[in-house]
């Protein structure tokens, strides 16, 4: 897993260098002349790219969309104990209550009331 995470980070860092991005949106429009624009990709553009890539590797494109990227990002951020306020700033969530649902799903079993009894049963 660490190797995959490193490759993902390396890919994003390489993109930032190649696209000469030092601030603003990371994932941006690229025109037909391969010029990187200033504006971020729309949610629809991300969904279409993901669906096209899924089809390319023979997965059912109907099962994939951009929401999974946000969900994965926020779940990873919660797992790494990022501040919910910084997560909201990054994800542009207006409601911390909506964002909290991602965090809750990651922390569902942290300090769970049945943690001791369950762990005792598993280790037997």
Beta strands, then each sheet from edge to edge (+ up, - down):
strand 1: 28-30
strand 2: 36-40
sheet 1: 1+ 2-
end
